Amino acid sequence: MEKKTNNLMRLLPYYKKYTILCVAVIILSLGYAGISLLSPIYEGKMLGFFEEFNQNEIIKTAVLLLIIRIVIEIVTNMWSRIVLKLNSKVNLDLKKNLLESLTNFEIKNFDHTNSGLFISRLNKDTTELAELFDFITDDLSEIILGVSFIIYVFFLNIYLGIFLILNLLIISLLVSKKISVYKKVRKNYKEKDENLIGLYTDIVRGIREVKSLNLKSVFLNNINHQQEDTIQAEMKSIDTRRTWNRWIAAMQHFLDFIYILLSIYFIKHQSLTVASFLIIFLYKNKILIFLNCISELREKIADGKISATRVFDMMDYQSFSKEQFGNQSIEYLNGKIEFQNVSFCYENELLFENLNFGIEPNQMVAIVGKSGEGKSTILKLMHKSYSVDKGKILLDGIDINKLSEKSIKNNIAIVLQSPYIFNLSIKENIRLSKMNAIDEEIIEVCKKAQIHDDIMKLENGYDTLVGENGVILSGGQKQRLAIARALMKQSKIILLDEATSSLDNENQEKIKHVMRDLSKDHTVIIVAHRLSTIVNADKILYLDHHSIVASGTHQYLMEHCSEYKKLYEIEE
């Protein structure tokens, strides 16, 4: 509980940044409470004037009440505008910071975590936290108004004032019990909701596979089951709150009945006027509003604690690990890579132990072996998407852990087996690697990646929007576009992770020549299942049982490594 409270308090710096807006909201809230209190006071006076039927005083008081109510509306409108502006600024700051933390996560955090968790926290939880100040100030003004009215009742009749205090204590005890139960069911609903958002994301992004593989019934059954669970959890949350509200309202009705009996007694004994009774009776709803505001405020704070814990859990990297980089900066690498006694565990299973090999600058090196040997993982270790557990990876003789993120990412480009193509134009996708690239540069890298001709066949050419994850492109076109994007980056080291797996034989041959040409000025490391694509490599590393059991040229391995020869002959 302490941890959650501290997380909620960490919102203060976000609001402190906008002190003037916060002060304005508080002043307007207090102003609203003060002005609103004048209404029952002058209405009480007007009732007294009606008893005497003093027409002039009735009209004067009515005009004054009209002015008071117009001022209340003006103050409320000003408060609403300012608090909305404040909420939007805090919401944006929270989203910016959370998104920055998300981009600093180690890749392994995304391997088995439902994307709905991240989306829910980025969208829903940050918005709830940003609106918390809105609810607090809104409810606070009503609470102040309620307290002020109770004080006013004390002046009218001290015994009724004491009764209202007891009324508050009884209702507050019921509200405390309600909050305790509500927090538990609300937390359960939030957890189910974020899982459901992840399923929605999966089915929208994978709708083509769902249709082509006829998986509609499978996905719909699964999602419908999750939807039912989530809706039931939400209904339980709402029902819990509403049921307790009904019980609390029933208790309030009983207390109102007691109030009427007490008022009859005091009126009969002339210690309470009929006008005062009517004012208290008409405005007793202010006490109900006061109680409801306390209840609602505690609910919002309870929700806020949950949201704050979830948001700051990501910002503080409590449940998720953060990428770690050094401070040493290098503008250009020569491209030499060394693995020295590298050990790495994935999901608590040892994948590599004392892995050793070296790659010289401007070499084309291939890593081959059966599936599951960890070929792609080696590239991710080179790119520092994963961090080694033991040993060292050296880039130009420098421990990769000592290099800054910019030094590593700017000097190493990676093309994945299933590259993500952003929902932008082809030109904009390539320009992501070099924001100031001119059209001629973009065309040049596309020609090198053997995709220029395909682009020119499209109706809008390089300005064609490709859709989410390049939906209008074939698998081979996406891979070649990703290669062009990597070439535009002009990195010294280029990593290709099955980057030719979706190419036809004709384009595969073209890309082979591209990779060969690249190795004149770049260190090129290729992970490949198709051995025919890497027969011209300067060096081939053959992995077996998560160790490099042989290395050399294609011809050397054909003569000295029977396992490599088998793989090659099977492919033939």
GIMOSUL-V402063 format. One record per run of one state. SS is the DSSP state (A for helix, B for strand, O for the rest). FROM is the first residue (numbers start at 1). LEN is the number of residues. Records with the same first field share a line. If there is no record, write none. Layout:
SS = FROM-LEN, FROM-LEN
This chain:
O = 1-1, 10-2, 17-2, 53-2, 104-1, 106-2, 112-3, 157-1, 206-1, 213-3, 269-5, 283-1, 316-6, 323-5, 329-8, 347-2, 360-4, 370-5, 383-7, 396-2, 404-1, 416-9, 432-7, 449-3, 457-4, 464-1, 466-2, 471-4, 490-3, 498-7, 519-4, 528-3, 535-4, 545-2, 553-1, 561-1, 572-1
A = 2-8, 12-5, 19-34, 55-49, 108-4, 115-42, 158-48, 207-6, 216-53, 274-9, 284-32, 375-8, 400-3, 405-7, 426-6, 439-10, 452-5, 461-3, 468-3, 475-15, 505-14, 531-4, 554-7, 562-10
B = 105-1, 322-1, 328-1, 337-10, 349-11, 364-6, 390-6, 398-2, 403-1, 412-4, 425-1, 465-1, 493-5, 523-5, 539-6, 547-6
